[in-house]
């Protein structure tokens, strides 16, 4: 039985996603730091690739695509 869909209490903020991803790449998010730069974004992609490879290694029975 599918669960009922409840809309989010607060709409998504574009800058919030960048900050959350930036933390994965080592961005500290201090008051005067500004937005994450290209090196931080590169580290995020590397970390996500490692997480994905690890998950696929431990769960090979799951399909890779949608």
MDTraj code that builds the backbone (N, CA, C; nanometers):
import mdtraj as md
import numpy as np

residues = "UNK UNK UNK UNK UNK UNK UNK UNK UNK UNK UNK UNK UNK UNK UNK UNK UNK UNK UNK UNK UNK UNK UNK UNK UNK UNK UNK UNK UNK UNK UNK UNK UNK UNK UNK UNK UNK UNK UNK UNK UNK UNK UNK UNK UNK UNK UNK UNK UNK UNK UNK UNK UNK UNK UNK UNK UNK UNK UNK UNK UNK UNK UNK UNK UNK UNK".split()
xyz = np.array([
    [0.0840, -0.1173, 0.0000],
    [0.0000, 0.0000, 0.0000],
    [0.0891, 0.1243, 0.0000],
    [0.0748, 0.2118, -0.0987],
    [0.1604, 0.3302, -0.1043],
    [0.1266, 0.4296, 0.0068],
    [0.2308, 0.4959, 0.0526],
    [0.2112, 0.5967, 0.1558],
    [0.1564, 0.7247, 0.0931],
    [0.0740, 0.7989, 0.1668],
    [0.0233, 0.9243, 0.1110],
    [0.1355, 1.0265, 0.0987],
    [0.1262, 1.1079, -0.0044],
    [0.2274, 1.2111, -0.0289],
    [0.1937, 1.3355, 0.0520],
    [0.2905, 1.3822, 0.1292],
    [0.2738, 1.5040, 0.2064],
    [0.3728, 1.6074, 0.1534],
    [0.3272, 1.7260, 0.1174],
    [0.4207, 1.8274, 0.0676],
    [0.5179, 1.8717, 0.1767],
    [0.6320, 1.9197, 0.1346],
    [0.7339, 1.9656, 0.2295],
    [0.6836, 2.0869, 0.3068],
    [0.7237, 2.0938, 0.4319],
    [0.6831, 2.2080, 0.5143],
    [0.7499, 2.3363, 0.4678],
    [0.8752, 2.3244, 0.4255],
    [0.9505, 2.4402, 0.3792],
    [0.9994, 2.4104, 0.2374],
    [0.9825, 2.5034, 0.1437],
    [1.0307, 2.4776, 0.0077],
    [1.1826, 2.4667, 0.0041],
    [1.2329, 2.3922, -0.0920],
    [1.3779, 2.3729, -0.1048],
    [1.4446, 2.5041, -0.1451],
    [1.5615, 2.5277, -0.0895],
    [1.6388, 2.6469, -0.1216],
    [1.7617, 2.6052, -0.2011],
    [1.7861, 2.6672, -0.3172],
    [1.8999, 2.6258, -0.4009],
    [2.0345, 2.6352, -0.3302],
    [2.0566, 2.7382, -0.2525],
    [2.1844, 2.7533, -0.1836],
    [2.2065, 2.6485, -0.0768],
    [2.0992, 2.5953, -0.0216],
    [2.1098, 2.4932, 0.0830],
    [2.1706, 2.3640, 0.0274],
    [2.1334, 2.3278, -0.0938],
    [2.1890, 2.2082, -0.1565],
    [2.3381, 2.2220, -0.1809],
    [2.3803, 2.3402, -0.2232],
    [2.5230, 2.3639, -0.2457],
    [2.5995, 2.3554, -0.1148],
    [2.5407, 2.4072, -0.0079],
    [2.6082, 2.4026, 0.1220],
    [2.6176, 2.2593, 0.1744],
    [2.5115, 2.1808, 0.1568],
    [2.5145, 2.0418, 0.2037],
    [2.6154, 1.9598, 0.1243],
    [2.6178, 1.9784, -0.0064],
    [2.7158, 1.9089, -0.0888],
    [2.8565, 1.9553, -0.0580],
    [2.8706, 2.0844, -0.0308],
    [3.0017, 2.1394, 0.0006],
    [3.0611, 2.0814, 0.1274],
    [2.9768, 2.0506, 0.2239],
    [3.0271, 1.9906, 0.3481],
    [3.0892, 1.8547, 0.3211],
    [3.0348, 1.7825, 0.2248],
    [3.0912, 1.6534, 0.1875],
    [3.2305, 1.6716, 0.1270],
    [3.2532, 1.7853, 0.0618],
    [3.3824, 1.8135, 0.0005],
    [3.4778, 1.8911, 0.0890],
    [3.4402, 1.9165, 0.2142],
    [3.5292, 1.9838, 0.3064],
    [3.5015, 2.1319, 0.3250],
    [3.3940, 2.1832, 0.2663],
    [3.3590, 2.3239, 0.2813],
    [3.3048, 2.3460, 0.4219],
    [3.3566, 2.4469, 0.4919],
    [3.3191, 2.4685, 0.6307],
    [3.1907, 2.5478, 0.6468],
    [3.1584, 2.6355, 0.5522],
    [3.0334, 2.7102, 0.5585],
    [3.0310, 2.8178, 0.6654],
    [3.1446, 2.8777, 0.6911],
    [3.1478, 2.9850, 0.7905],
    [3.0825, 3.1105, 0.7344],
    [3.0574, 3.2039, 0.8198],
    [2.9808, 3.3240, 0.7863],
    [3.0383, 3.4000, 0.6659],
    [3.1660, 3.4200, 0.6587],
    [3.2254, 3.4994, 0.5517],
    [3.2875, 3.4182, 0.4397],
    [3.2600, 3.2899, 0.4312],
    [3.3255, 3.2032, 0.3327],
    [3.2705, 3.2157, 0.1911],
    [3.1472, 3.2590, 0.1727],
    [3.0886, 3.2627, 0.0391],
    [3.0418, 3.1242, -0.0036],
    [3.0321, 3.1044, -0.1344],
    [2.9852, 2.9769, -0.1897],
    [3.1024, 2.8811, -0.2113],
    [3.0764, 2.7489, -0.2122],
    [3.1835, 2.6519, -0.2395],
    [3.2428, 2.6731, -0.3788],
    [3.3732, 2.6579, -0.3903],
    [3.4412, 2.6761, -0.5180],
    [3.4535, 2.5464, -0.5968],
    [3.5263, 2.5547, -0.7065],
    [3.5372, 2.4409, -0.7974],
    [3.6122, 2.3232, -0.7350],
    [3.7134, 2.3494, -0.6520],
    [3.7860, 2.2394, -0.5878],
    [3.6955, 2.1628, -0.4920],
    [3.6110, 2.2343, -0.4210],
    [3.5176, 2.1688, -0.3287],
    [3.4188, 2.0840, -0.4075],
    [3.3680, 2.1383, -0.5179],
    [3.2735, 2.0631, -0.6007],
    [3.3403, 1.9374, -0.6557],
    [3.4674, 1.9478, -0.6955],
    [3.5414, 1.8314, -0.7454],
    [3.5551, 1.7250, -0.6366],
    [3.5853, 1.7684, -0.5141],
    [3.5965, 1.6730, -0.4029],
    [3.4627, 1.6060, -0.3731],
    [3.3535, 1.6809, -0.3888],
    [3.2202, 1.6231, -0.3681],
    [3.1954, 1.5122, -0.4698],
    [3.2272, 1.5382, -0.5970],
    [3.2074, 1.4354, -0.7000],
    [3.2938, 1.3124, -0.6723],
    [3.4159, 1.3330, -0.6278],
    [3.5021, 1.2191, -0.5939],
    [3.4448, 1.1397, -0.4766],
    [3.3953, 1.2102, -0.3751],
    [3.3381, 1.1413, -0.2591],
    [3.2127, 1.0643, -0.2981],
    [3.1279, 1.1239, -0.3821],
    [3.0064, 1.0539, -0.4262],
    [3.0394, 0.9317, -0.5112],
    [3.1438, 0.9417, -0.5934],
    [3.1851, 0.8264, -0.6737],
    [3.2331, 0.7128, -0.5827],
    [3.3075, 0.7469, -0.4786],
    [3.3549, 0.6451, -0.3846],
    [3.2385, 0.5823, -0.3081],
    [3.1442, 0.6642, -0.2641],
    [3.0268, 0.6124, -0.1933],
    [2.9465, 0.5194, -0.2836],
    [2.9284, 0.5598, -0.4097],
    [2.8533, 0.4773, -0.5042],
    [2.9245, 0.3448, -0.5310],
    [3.0556, 0.3495, -0.5513],
    [3.1312, 0.2256, -0.5767],
    [3.1251, 0.1322, -0.4570],
    [3.1343, 0.1864, -0.3378],
    [3.1272, 0.1044, -0.2172],
    [2.9903, 0.0406, -0.2028],
    [2.8856, 0.1177, -0.2281],
    [2.7502, 0.0641, -0.2184],
    [2.7281, -0.0469, -0.3203],
    [2.7757, -0.0249, -0.4430],
    [2.7599, -0.1283, -0.5472],
    [2.8388, -0.2543, -0.5134],
    [2.9534, -0.2385, -0.4483],
    [3.0335, -0.3541, -0.4095],
    [2.9589, -0.4395, -0.3073],
    [2.8965, -0.3746, -0.2097],
    [2.8286, -0.4487, -0.1038],
    [2.6862, -0.4897, -0.1396],
    [2.6295, -0.4341, -0.2462],
    [2.4937, -0.4682, -0.2896],
    [2.4913, -0.4952, -0.4403],
    [2.5597, -0.5985, -0.4867],
    [2.5665, -0.6233, -0.6323],
    [2.4340, -0.6697, -0.6919],
    [2.3414, -0.7170, -0.6091],
    [2.2157, -0.7690, -0.6612],
    [2.1193, -0.6568, -0.7020],
    [2.1438, -0.5352, -0.6587],
    [2.0548, -0.4241, -0.6933],
    [2.0841, -0.3758, -0.8344],
    [1.9810, -0.3375, -0.9108],
    [2.0043, -0.2873, -1.0472],
    [2.0757, -0.1532, -1.0445],
    [2.1521, -0.1267, -1.1494],
    [2.2307, -0.0033, -1.1549],
    [2.1513, 0.1152, -1.2046],
    [2.0460, 0.0941, -1.2793],
    [1.9716, 0.2052, -1.3384],
    [1.8293, 0.2151, -1.2865],
    [1.7553, 0.3119, -1.3413],
    [1.6159, 0.3293, -1.2956],
    [1.5233, 0.2194, -1.3385],
])
top = md.Topology()
chain = top.add_chain()
for i, resn in enumerate(residues, 1):
    res = top.add_residue(resn, chain, resSeq=i)
    for name in ("N", "CA", "C"):
        top.add_atom(name, md.element.get_by_symbol(name[0]), res)
traj = md.Trajectory(xyz[None], top)
